[in-house]
């Protein structure tokens, strides 16, 4: 899929806090599939930045983690760094 957007796709994932390192470890093991950050105010929320070319693989893993109960919910959103310049 070709896109003019140079920014990654953005997903917000809600997890069971006790599985944070497990979920993060899975994505750190997958080279350049997704990059995560944690929400400083809520440890149950992880933000993922996903290159468009890796979205299907990312979602496949998220679906599996959700089915097994590690991920409680997920939502695609607007990348907070994709700021349009003002004219």
C-alpha positions in Angstrom: 0.0 0.0 0.0 1.5 3.3 -1.1 0.8 6.4 0.9 2.0 10.0 0.9 1.9 10.0 4.7 5.4 9.7 6.1 4.1 9.1 9.7 3.4 5.8 11.3 -0.1 4.6 12.0 -1.1 5.0 15.7 -2.8 2.5 17.9 -3.7 2.8 21.6 -3.8 -0.6 23.3 -5.3 -1.3 26.8 -3.6 -4.3 28.5 -3.6 -6.1 31.8 -0.8 -4.3 33.6 0.8 -7.6 34.8 1.4 -8.5 31.2 3.1 -5.2 30.2 6.6 -6.7 29.7 5.2 -9.8 27.9 3.3 -7.7 25.4 6.2 -5.2 24.9 8.7 -8.1 24.6 6.7 -9.6 21.8 6.9 -6.4 19.7 10.5 -5.7 20.6 11.3 -9.2 19.2 9.7 -8.3 15.9 12.3 -6.1 14.1 10.8 -2.7 13.2 7.2 -4.0 13.3 6.0 -1.4 15.9 7.4 1.0 18.4 5.7 1.5 21.8 5.5 4.0 24.6 3.6 3.8 27.8 1.2 6.3 29.1 2.8 8.0 32.1 -0.6 8.4 33.9 -2.1 5.0 33.1 0.2 2.0 33.0 -2.5 -0.1 31.4 -2.2 1.9 28.2 0.4 1.4 25.5 0.7 3.6 22.4 2.1 1.8 19.3 3.5 3.5 16.2 3.2 1.1 13.3 4.6 1.6 9.7 1.7 1.2 7.2 3.5 -1.8 5.6 3.4 -3.7 8.9 -0.2 -3.0 9.9 -1.7 -6.4 9.0 1.1 -8.3 10.8 0.7 -6.0 13.8 -3.1 -6.5 13.9 -2.7 -10.2 13.6 -0.6 -10.3 16.8 -3.0 -7.9 18.6 -6.0 -10.1 17.6 -4.2 -13.1 19.0 -3.2 -11.3 22.3 -6.8 -10.0 22.6 -8.2 -13.5 22.1 -5.9 -14.8 24.9 -6.8 -12.1 27.3 -3.5 -10.1 27.4 -4.9 -7.2 25.5 -8.2 -5.8 26.8 -8.9 -3.4 23.9 -7.3 -1.6 21.0 -8.2 1.5 18.9 -6.6 3.1 15.9 -6.2 6.8 16.3 -4.6 9.9 14.8 -0.8 10.0 15.2 -0.2 12.8 17.7 3.0 13.7 15.8 1.3 14.2 12.5 0.8 17.9 12.9 -0.3 19.8 9.8 1.5 23.1 9.3 -0.6 26.2 9.5 -0.7 28.5 6.4 
